[in-house]
Amino acid sequence: MTLPRYPAEPAGGWEQPGLYPLRPLTIGEIFAAAFRVARRHAGVLVPAALLSATLVAAANLGVLSLTVGLRSYATTMLQVGGTAPAANDYAQLSAATRLLGQVLVGLSAGVLVSLICAPIISGLAAPLVAEGATTRTGSTPKALTRMAGRWQVLVGTAALVGALEAVGLVLLIVPGFLLWVALLPAGPIAAMEGTRPMVTVRRAAALSRNSRGRLFGVSLLAAVLAGAVSVFASRLLTSVIGSSDQVTALLLGQGLSVLIGAVTGAWIGCVTAVLYVDLRMRRENLGEALRRYTRAV
């Protein structure tokens, strides 16, 4: 990941009428801006992320219950890290491999739902992040008026992007990650620019070109931070509440993960939306356009 090059700072310093400077942003500034936007508009973003996390968990548990069964899955998870089957025990190794394949199929349902929901959350966050560039006292309803007539475009784009990335993951995983990075701005583009899904996909690929290493690094770091918070909080709460039944413990853990994911998911969506604004400030001089706008109003 290459370090960003910034334009020379003007004598009076960078103008910052909103929650972040109107210039290319550092990683810390991206995370901080995303946190401020997520906190300000939590009443909209957290419920949306909660719905997304609930759908992912429901897809995972639903398919797992139909394939391996929740009790078998819970038992398998408890045994992870235990003694592996002996290499010469073909029957035991074959059964373990078959069970692992069924578990992966079950979890793939949640991955697909997550890939579709992610652009919707970041698209929802985009007008809120855009408003945060020009004011420190924003209004959620006013900011979301930009979404009028664009919800169908956003959902259609999310379905297309999720399907493309899922196919890429099936094709030896690497193409899926490449598509995920290339199409990361698709949700915000659909929300802010209102282009049709195929046009949005092409626009996202063009906008992210030559910046994909940075997009991947920032997004991966954000995901690691959110994941660490989620795992720590889930384990802490699970140990406090506790349950002797494996299935109950599994469902309890999933429920806690959903609740925590509602908060971290809102922040991740805002990070993606801030990255979209950052890309446009780097490549399309959006910062200067926003400065002119703030002076005019």
C-alpha positions as CSV (number, residue, x, y, z in Angstrom):
1,M,0.0,0.0,0.0
2,T,1.6,3.3,-1.1
3,L,1.4,6.4,1.0
4,P,-0.8,9.1,-0.3
5,R,0.6,12.3,-1.8
6,Y,-1.1,15.5,-0.6
7,P,-1.3,18.9,-2.3
8,A,0.6,21.7,-0.6
9,E,-1.3,23.1,2.4
10,P,-2.5,26.7,1.8
11,A,-1.3,29.5,4.0
12,G,-4.5,29.7,5.9
13,G,-4.7,25.9,6.4
14,W,-7.2,23.5,5.0
15,E,-10.8,24.5,5.2
16,Q,-12.9,22.2,7.3
17,P,-16.5,23.3,7.6
18,G,-17.7,19.8,8.4
19,L,-16.5,16.7,10.1
20,Y,-13.3,16.2,8.0
21,P,-10.9,18.3,5.9
22,L,-11.8,19.0,2.3
23,R,-8.6,17.3,1.0
24,P,-7.3,13.7,0.6
25,L,-7.6,12.0,3.9
26,T,-5.3,10.0,6.1
27,I,-6.3,6.6,7.4
28,G,-6.9,8.0,10.8
29,E,-9.0,10.8,9.4
30,I,-11.1,8.3,7.4
31,F,-11.8,6.2,10.5
32,A,-12.5,9.2,12.7
33,A,-14.9,10.8,10.1
34,A,-16.7,7.4,9.8
35,F,-17.1,7.2,13.6
36,R,-18.5,10.8,13.8
37,V,-21.0,10.2,11.0
38,A,-22.1,6.8,12.4
39,R,-22.6,8.4,15.9
40,R,-24.5,11.3,14.5
41,H,-26.8,9.2,12.4
42,A,-27.0,6.1,14.5
43,G,-30.8,6.2,14.5
44,V,-30.7,5.2,10.8
45,L,-27.5,3.4,10.3
46,V,-27.5,1.1,13.3
47,P,-31.0,-0.4,12.6
48,A,-30.0,-0.9,8.9
49,A,-26.8,-2.7,10.0
50,L,-28.8,-4.7,12.5
51,L,-31.2,-5.9,9.8
52,S,-28.2,-6.8,7.6
53,A,-26.5,-8.7,10.5
54,T,-29.8,-10.5,11.3
55,L,-30.2,-11.6,7.7
56,V,-26.7,-12.9,7.5
57,A,-27.1,-14.9,10.7
58,A,-30.5,-16.2,9.6
59,A,-29.1,-17.3,6.3
60,N,-26.1,-19.1,8.0
61,L,-28.2,-20.8,10.7
62,G,-31.0,-21.7,8.3
63,V,-28.8,-23.4,5.7
64,L,-26.7,-25.1,8.4
65,S,-29.8,-26.5,10.1
66,L,-30.8,-28.0,6.7
67,T,-27.4,-29.5,5.9
68,V,-25.4,-30.5,9.0
69,G,-27.8,-29.7,11.7
70,L,-27.2,-27.0,14.4
71,R,-26.1,-29.5,17.0
72,S,-23.5,-31.1,14.8
73,Y,-22.3,-27.7,13.8
74,A,-22.1,-26.5,17.4
75,T,-20.2,-29.7,18.4
76,T,-17.8,-29.3,15.5
77,M,-17.1,-25.7,16.5
78,L,-16.3,-26.7,20.1
79,Q,-13.9,-29.4,18.8
80,V,-12.0,-27.0,16.6
81,G,-8.4,-27.0,17.8
82,G,-8.8,-30.4,19.4
83,T,-7.2,-33.6,18.4
84,A,-7.3,-34.0,14.6
85,P,-8.2,-37.4,13.1
86,A,-5.4,-39.8,12.6
87,A,-4.0,-39.6,9.1
88,N,-4.4,-43.4,8.7
89,D,-8.0,-43.4,9.9
90,Y,-9.6,-43.0,6.5
91,A,-13.2,-43.3,7.6
92,Q,-12.8,-40.7,10.3
93,L,-10.9,-38.3,8.0
94,S,-13.5,-38.8,5.3
95,A,-16.3,-38.0,7.6
96,A,-14.6,-34.9,8.9
97,T,-13.9,-33.7,5.4
98,R,-17.5,-34.2,4.4
99,L,-18.7,-32.4,7.4
100,L,-16.4,-29.5,6.7
101,G,-17.7,-29.2,3.2
102,Q,-21.3,-29.1,4.4
103,V,-20.3,-26.4,7.0
104,L,-18.7,-24.3,4.2
105,V,-21.8,-24.6,2.1
106,G,-23.9,-23.5,5.0
107,L,-21.7,-20.5,5.7
108,S,-21.6,-19.5,2.1
109,A,-25.3,-18.4,2.3
110,G,-24.4,-15.8,4.9
111,V,-21.4,-14.7,2.8
112,L,-23.7,-14.1,-0.2
113,V,-26.2,-12.1,1.9
114,S,-23.3,-10.1,3.4
115,L,-22.0,-9.2,0.0
116,I,-25.4,-7.9,-1.1
117,C,-26.1,-6.0,2.1
118,A,-22.7,-4.3,2.3
119,P,-23.2,-1.9,-0.7
120,I,-26.7,-1.0,0.7
121,I,-25.3,0.0,4.0
122,S,-22.5,2.0,2.5
123,G,-24.9,3.6,0.0
124,L,-27.2,4.6,2.8
125,A,-24.2,6.1,4.6
126,A,-23.0,8.0,1.5
127,P,-25.4,11.0,1.7
128,L,-24.8,11.3,5.4
129,V,-21.0,11.3,4.9
130,A,-21.4,13.9,2.0
131,E,-23.5,16.1,4.3
132,G,-20.8,15.8,7.0
133,A,-18.2,17.3,4.6
134,T,-20.0,20.7,4.7
135,T,-21.6,21.0,8.1
136,R,-21.1,19.9,11.7
137,T,-24.8,20.0,12.5
138,G,-26.5,17.8,10.0
139,S,-30.1,16.5,9.7
140,T,-30.6,12.9,8.9
141,P,-34.0,13.4,7.0
142,K,-32.5,16.3,5.0
143,A,-29.5,14.3,4.0
144,L,-31.5,11.2,3.0
145,T,-33.6,13.3,0.6
146,R,-30.8,12.7,-1.9
147,M,-31.9,9.1,-1.9
148,A,-35.3,9.9,-3.4
149,G,-35.9,7.7,-6.4
150,R,-32.6,5.9,-6.0
151,W,-33.5,3.0,-3.6
152,Q,-34.3,0.6,-6.5
153,V,-31.0,1.5,-8.2
154,L,-29.1,0.9,-4.9
155,V,-30.7,-2.4,-4.3
156,G,-30.3,-3.5,-7.9
157,T,-26.6,-2.5,-7.8
158,A,-26.1,-4.3,-4.5
159,A,-27.6,-7.5,-5.9
160,L,-25.4,-7.3,-9.0
161,V,-22.2,-6.6,-7.1
162,G,-22.9,-9.3,-4.6
163,A,-23.6,-11.9,-7.3
164,L,-20.4,-10.9,-9.2
165,E,-18.3,-11.1,-6.0
166,A,-19.8,-14.4,-5.0
167,V,-19.0,-15.9,-8.5
168,G,-15.5,-14.6,-8.1
169,L,-15.1,-16.2,-4.7
170,V,-16.2,-19.5,-6.1
171,L,-13.6,-19.2,-8.8
172,L,-10.6,-19.9,-6.6
173,I,-11.4,-17.0,-4.1
174,V,-8.8,-14.5,-5.5
175,P,-11.1,-13.1,-8.3
176,G,-13.7,-12.5,-5.7
177,F,-11.4,-10.4,-3.5
178,L,-10.2,-8.5,-6.6
179,L,-13.8,-7.7,-7.6
180,W,-14.7,-6.8,-4.0
181,V,-11.9,-4.1,-4.0
182,A,-12.6,-2.9,-7.5
183,L,-16.4,-2.5,-6.8
184,L,-16.1,-1.2,-3.2
185,P,-17.4,2.3,-4.2
186,A,-20.5,0.9,-6.0
187,G,-23.0,1.4,-3.2
188,P,-22.1,5.1,-2.6
189,I,-22.0,5.7,-6.4
190,A,-25.5,4.3,-6.8
191,A,-26.8,6.4,-3.9
192,M,-25.1,9.7,-4.8
193,E,-25.0,9.5,-8.6
194,G,-28.1,7.5,-9.3
195,T,-26.7,5.6,-12.3
196,R,-28.1,2.2,-13.4
197,P,-26.5,-0.9,-11.9
198,M,-24.2,-1.8,-14.9
199,V,-23.1,1.8,-15.3
200,T,-22.5,2.0,-11.6
201,V,-20.3,-1.1,-11.7
202,R,-18.2,0.4,-14.6
203,R,-18.0,3.7,-12.8
204,A,-16.8,1.9,-9.5
205,A,-14.1,0.0,-11.4
206,A,-12.9,3.2,-13.1
207,L,-12.9,5.3,-9.9
208,S,-11.1,2.6,-7.9
209,R,-8.4,2.1,-10.5
210,N,-4.9,2.8,-9.3
211,S,-6.2,3.1,-5.7
212,R,-7.1,-0.5,-5.1
213,G,-4.1,-1.3,-2.9
214,R,-5.1,1.6,-0.6
215,L,-8.8,0.6,-0.6
216,F,-7.9,-2.9,0.3
217,G,-5.5,-1.9,3.1
218,V,-7.9,0.6,4.7
219,S,-11.0,-1.7,4.4
220,L,-9.0,-4.7,5.7
221,L,-7.8,-2.8,8.7
222,A,-11.3,-1.5,9.4
223,A,-12.7,-5.1,9.1
224,V,-9.9,-6.4,11.5
225,L,-10.7,-3.7,14.1
226,A,-14.4,-4.3,13.9
227,G,-13.9,-8.1,14.0
228,A,-11.7,-7.9,17.0
229,V,-14.2,-5.7,18.9
230,S,-17.0,-8.1,17.9
231,V,-15.1,-11.3,18.9
232,F,-14.0,-9.8,22.3
233,A,-17.4,-8.4,23.2
234,S,-19.2,-11.6,22.1
235,R,-16.9,-13.9,24.1
236,L,-17.1,-11.6,27.1
237,L,-20.9,-11.5,27.1
238,T,-21.2,-15.2,26.3
239,S,-19.0,-16.1,29.3
240,V,-21.1,-13.9,31.6
241,I,-24.4,-15.2,30.4
242,G,-23.2,-18.8,29.7
243,S,-25.2,-21.9,28.7
244,S,-24.4,-25.6,29.1
245,D,-26.4,-26.6,26.0
246,Q,-24.3,-26.4,22.8
247,V,-27.1,-25.3,20.5
248,T,-28.3,-22.7,23.0
249,A,-24.7,-21.4,23.3
250,L,-24.5,-21.2,19.5
251,L,-27.7,-19.3,19.2
252,L,-26.7,-17.0,22.0
253,G,-23.4,-16.3,20.4
254,Q,-25.0,-15.6,17.1
255,G,-27.5,-13.2,18.7
256,L,-24.8,-11.3,20.5
257,S,-22.8,-11.1,17.3
258,V,-25.8,-9.6,15.5
259,L,-26.2,-6.9,18.2
260,I,-22.5,-6.0,18.1
261,G,-22.5,-6.2,14.3
262,A,-25.2,-3.6,14.2
263,V,-22.7,-1.1,15.6
264,T,-19.6,-2.2,13.8
265,G,-21.5,-2.6,10.6
266,A,-22.7,0.9,10.7
267,W,-19.2,2.1,11.1
268,I,-17.8,-0.1,8.3
269,G,-20.5,1.3,6.0
270,C,-19.4,4.8,6.8
271,V,-15.7,3.9,6.2
272,T,-16.6,2.8,2.7
273,A,-18.6,5.9,2.1
274,V,-15.8,8.2,3.3
275,L,-13.4,6.2,1.1
276,Y,-15.7,7.1,-1.9
277,V,-15.5,10.8,-1.0
278,D,-11.8,10.5,-0.5
279,L,-11.4,9.0,-3.9
280,R,-13.3,11.8,-5.6
281,M,-11.3,14.4,-3.7
282,R,-8.1,12.7,-5.0
283,R,-9.1,12.1,-8.6
284,E,-11.9,14.6,-9.4
285,N,-11.1,17.7,-7.2
286,L,-14.3,17.2,-5.2
287,G,-12.7,19.0,-2.3
288,E,-12.5,22.3,-4.2
289,A,-16.1,21.9,-5.4
290,L,-17.3,21.4,-1.8
291,R,-15.3,24.4,-0.7
292,R,-17.0,26.5,-3.3
293,Y,-20.4,25.1,-2.2
294,T,-19.8,26.0,1.4
295,R,-18.8,29.6,0.5
296,A,-22.0,30.0,-1.6
297,V,-24.5,28.9,1.1
